[in-house]
Amino acid sequence: MLLIPFYFLLTVVLLFTGIIYREKLRFKRYGVDLPFQQAVNVFIRGGFRKDIAEAAKRSKNLKQSVPVEKLQLHAASGGNPLQVIEALEYLEKTTIESLRAGFRHVCLVDLSGKPLPEVIQEAEELRSVETSGSFDFSGMSFSYIYKAKFRRPIMSVAFDSFSEEPVIKEINRKIRDLSRYHKELLRIKAGDTEELRRLILHNVLRKAHWEQHFKLVLIEHDVVITVNPDG
């Protein structure tokens, strides 16, 4: 009588082991070799799926491969794991700074409701802005023309709206309010437009300011400053 529970338990163990090895074999056909414990975790989370196996296979060519469990979790959230891996393959080849994103960020973009290829395409787009105005310094009046080229980060494209108006407004405010940078201004001689230009480009509107306040990636910018005749 005592042997019945033992054989029953042995049957269950053998059956479960067989199922796990079947999972391992199915992934193995796609070139994905799962350790036994990982195969158990994969089985518990839903088991084999062709798109996940294909994504796991392709992820092996990335700088950092993606575990099958993470692909399963993304798929369970409604995402497309294969599309995420395809996007990561593309992003690893580009040098565009606004497209810097790891697996987690690309997954979030994939779940944003916007098509991932369209988000990437928009993040690749080089935008430009131009504004002009005048400001006073040391009893003199100056005119300026500021131009900049930038891109939107991939996460910003996916989740944030964008308008050039607030950016232009802030640029003009920063330039016209140069008195906030009085410590730098004390070193600048009256009428020295080149030093004022340097201050604006490398301090007032430096790349870090664009990233922190505008949530944009500055590619290049320049400002032309002239002394007003009546200044």
Buried (B, 14 or more C-beta within 10 A) or exposed (E): EEEEEEEEEEEEEEEEEEBBEEBBEBBBEBEBEBEEEBBBBBBEBEBBBEBBBBBBBBBEEBEEBBBBBBBBBBBEEEBBBBBBBBBBEEBEEEEBBBBBBEBEBBBBBBBBEBEBEEBBEBBBEEBEBEBEBBBEBEEEBBBBEBBBBBBBBBBBBBEEEBEEEEBBEBBBEBBEEBEEBEEBBEEBEEBBBEBBBBBBBEEBBBBEBBBEEBBBBBBEBEBEBEBEEEB
